[in-house]
């Protein structure tokens, strides 16, 4: 087949939230993104910038077929399970999908001579060990995951690093913090079911389409007593993946790099920002802390600037919330009762 002159990149999990935004960023920068997804949580409607290869990340034959059919030269690996709470009740499933799936991918990449990988890792690898409550996190910080999900991300990193040393693969693991927002194009956005992320839950609460928000803990060692998190616009995060794909790495080299804005915003900061954007207060109640919740997770993004030439450009909390709210007004897929209520109140949405 004629694949043209655009290099093809296999994007596992490319029908998901971050994966779809990364496919768009790849297409805008001259690549052909090939989405590999089983559509268990992703959306076919999110695959807009390249072909879809339907398959499970643990299926080596399906991976090999997709790589061969499209002439893939590199892989960006998102496919996996992400729900931290569920990982505590089904750790076996998380290890099977996140670790065994990565093993299968690495094996097929080696067989097919694909030598570059960008891996979707997480700040969950750090846990809470070895730092003060308000200290930013550098890549050298101790690793002490507080959940099986974090365990699987760290184990996958170790396995990828070993593959680099043994077989000459070059790879970057991006440890990102709190992805949020939506692409202003309106074609892709966040559509998790059930939704567990703070910003869409706060928007739903403010609009009356969801339950009042629960703030988990008001007694943390932070300025307002609520958790601090580093929110990164999903479009900035997508750009970081393209930068990692293009990074100057020698054969056999592995690097792990934080991707964050470098600024902590509290739960109550989010509540206030959503209230301003919607034009009404976010109803909320204070609940007990959740087990394993650190007071603060804020990136030190210095290595991303130095190694990737990347820094967050669109990650102010106001911008993130405005783009998330615009998506909630007219979601292109994953439409439910929340979207119908938002439509009735369209005039209150910030431009």
SVG drawing of the C-alpha trace seen along z (x, -y; Angstrom):
<svg xmlns="http://www.w3.org/2000/svg" viewBox="-33 -35 56 48">
<polyline fill="none" stroke="black" stroke-width="0.4" points="0.0,0.0 1.1,-3.6 1.7,-5.1 2.8,-8.5 5.7,-10.4 4.3,-10.9 5.9,-8.7 3.3,-6.5 3.1,-6.3 1.1,-3.6 -0.9,-5.2 -2.1,-2.5 -5.2,-3.8 -5.5,-6.5 -9.3,-6.6 -9.1,-7.7 -8.9,-11.1 -5.2,-11.9 -4.6,-9.6 -7.0,-11.3 -5.5,-14.7 -2.1,-13.3 -3.3,-11.9 -4.5,-15.4 -1.1,-16.9 0.7,-14.3 -1.3,-15.0 -0.8,-18.7 3.0,-18.1 3.2,-15.9 2.7,-12.4 0.1,-9.7 -1.3,-8.6 -2.5,-4.9 -4.9,-4.4 -4.7,-0.9 -7.6,-0.5 -10.1,2.1 -12.7,-0.7 -13.5,0.6 -13.3,-2.9 -12.3,-4.9 -14.6,-6.2 -14.6,-5.5 -15.8,-9.1 -12.5,-10.3 -10.5,-8.7 -10.4,-11.6 -6.8,-12.0 -5.8,-8.6 -6.8,-5.0 -8.2,-2.8 -6.8,0.7 -9.1,2.5 -7.3,4.7 -6.3,5.5 -2.8,4.4 -2.2,8.0 -2.8,9.4 0.6,9.7 -0.8,10.8 -3.1,7.8 -0.2,5.5 2.1,7.0 -0.6,6.7 -1.2,3.0 2.5,2.2 3.0,4.1 -0.1,2.8 0.8,-0.9 4.6,-0.9 4.8,-2.1 8.2,-3.6 7.5,-4.6 4.9,-3.9 3.2,-6.1 1.8,-3.8 -1.4,-4.9 -3.4,-1.7 -4.1,-0.6 -6.3,-0.8 -6.2,-4.0 -8.8,-3.9 -6.7,-4.1 -9.6,-2.9 -10.4,0.1 -6.8,1.1 -7.0,1.9 -9.9,4.3 -8.6,5.8 -4.8,5.7 -4.6,8.8 -6.4,7.2 -4.2,4.1 -1.0,6.1 -2.3,8.2 -3.3,5.2 -0.7,2.6 2.3,4.8 1.6,7.9 0.2,5.6 3.4,3.5 5.4,6.7 3.5,7.8 4.0,4.4 7.8,4.4 8.1,7.9 6.3,7.0 8.3,3.8 11.5,5.7 10.4,8.3 9.3,5.6 12.3,3.4 10.4,0.4 13.0,-1.5 11.3,-4.5 8.7,-4.4 7.0,-7.1 5.3,-5.7 2.3,-7.2 3.5,-7.0 2.2,-8.8 3.1,-10.9 1.5,-7.9 5.0,-6.3 6.1,-8.8 3.4,-8.2 4.1,-10.3 7.6,-9.3 10.5,-11.5 9.3,-15.1 7.6,-17.9 4.0,-18.7 4.6,-21.6 7.8,-20.4 7.8,-20.1 8.7,-16.7 11.8,-16.1 12.4,-12.8 15.0,-11.7 12.4,-11.7 11.9,-8.4 9.4,-6.0 6.8,-4.7 3.5,-4.1 0.4,-4.1 -1.7,-1.9 -1.5,1.1 -2.1,-1.3 1.1,-3.2 2.9,0.1 2.1,1.1 3.3,-2.2 6.6,-1.9 7.0,1.8 6.3,0.9 9.0,-1.9 11.5,0.6 10.7,3.1 11.0,0.5 14.4,-0.7 15.6,2.9 14.5,3.4 16.4,0.2 19.6,1.6 19.2,5.0 18.1,4.4 18.9,0.7 15.3,-0.6 15.2,-4.4 12.3,-5.4 10.9,-8.3 8.4,-7.7 6.3,-10.8 5.2,-11.1 2.3,-13.4 0.2,-14.9 -3.5,-16.0 -4.6,-16.1 -7.6,-18.4 -9.5,-20.5 -10.4,-19.8 -9.2,-20.8 -10.8,-24.1 -11.7,-22.5 -14.7,-20.9 -14.2,-17.5 -12.5,-15.7 -12.7,-16.0 -13.1,-14.2 -15.9,-11.5 -15.2,-9.1 -18.0,-6.9 -18.1,-7.0 -16.4,-10.3 -13.9,-10.6 -11.9,-13.8 -12.4,-16.9 -13.0,-19.6 -15.8,-17.8 -17.4,-16.8 -17.3,-20.4 -18.8,-21.6 -21.6,-19.1 -22.3,-20.1 -22.4,-23.8 -24.8,-23.1 -27.1,-20.9 -26.5,-17.9 -24.5,-16.1 -24.3,-15.5 -22.9,-18.2 -19.1,-17.9 -17.4,-16.1 -14.1,-17.7 -12.1,-14.9 -10.3,-16.5 -9.9,-20.1 -7.1,-19.4 -4.1,-19.0 -0.9,-20.9 -1.6,-23.3 -2.6,-27.0 -6.4,-26.3 -6.4,-22.8 -7.3,-21.0 -5.1,-19.0 -2.8,-20.7 -2.5,-19.3 -0.6,-20.3 -3.2,-20.7 -1.9,-20.4 -4.0,-21.2 -4.5,-18.1 -3.4,-19.9 -0.1,-20.8 0.2,-17.2 -0.3,-16.1 2.4,-18.5 4.8,-16.9 4.3,-13.5 5.2,-14.8 8.3,-16.5 9.3,-13.2 8.9,-11.4 11.3,-13.9 13.8,-14.0 17.4,-13.4 18.0,-10.0 20.7,-7.6 19.9,-3.9 19.6,-2.2 18.7,-5.4 15.8,-5.7 14.6,-8.8 11.7,-9.5 10.4,-13.1 7.8,-14.9 5.1,-16.8 3.4,-19.4 2.8,-23.2 4.9,-23.4 2.2,-25.2 -0.1,-23.7 -3.8,-24.6 -6.0,-23.5 -9.4,-21.8 -11.0,-25.1 -9.1,-27.0 -10.8,-24.7 -14.2,-25.1 -13.8,-28.9 -12.6,-28.9 -15.5,-26.7 -18.0,-28.9 -16.8,-32.0 -16.9,-30.3 -20.4,-28.8 -21.8,-31.9 -23.0,-30.1 -21.4,-28.6 -20.3,-25.0 -22.3,-23.2 -20.0,-21.0 -19.6,-19.3 -16.4,-18.4 -15.8,-14.7 -13.1,-12.5 -9.7,-12.2 -9.3,-9.4 -6.7,-6.7 -3.4,-7.4 -4.2,-11.0 -1.0,-13.1 -1.3,-16.7 0.5,-17.9 1.5,-16.6 3.3,-19.3 5.9,-18.7 9.3,-20.2 9.2,-20.5 12.9,-21.5 13.9,-18.3 11.1,-18.6 12.3,-22.1 15.9,-20.9 15.4,-17.6 12.3,-18.2 12.3,-21.9 8.7,-21.8 6.8,-23.9 3.2,-24.3 1.6,-27.0 -2.2,-26.7 -2.4,-25.4 -3.7,-28.3 -6.6,-27.1 -9.0,-29.6 -8.1,-28.3 -8.4,-24.7 -11.9,-25.2 -13.1,-27.4 -12.1,-24.7 -13.6,-21.9 -16.9,-23.8 -17.1,-24.5 -16.8,-20.7 -19.5,-20.0 -21.8,-22.3 -21.6,-20.4 -19.8,-17.0 -19.2,-15.3 -19.5,-11.8 -20.3,-10.3 -23.4,-12.5 -25.6,-12.0 -28.0,-13.9 -25.3,-16.3 -24.8,-17.5 -28.6,-18.1 -28.7,-20.3 -25.6,-22.2 -27.2,-23.0 -30.2,-24.7 -27.8,-27.0 -25.4,-27.7 -25.5,-31.6 -23.6,-31.3 -20.6,-29.6 -17.4,-31.6 -16.0,-32.3"/>
</svg>
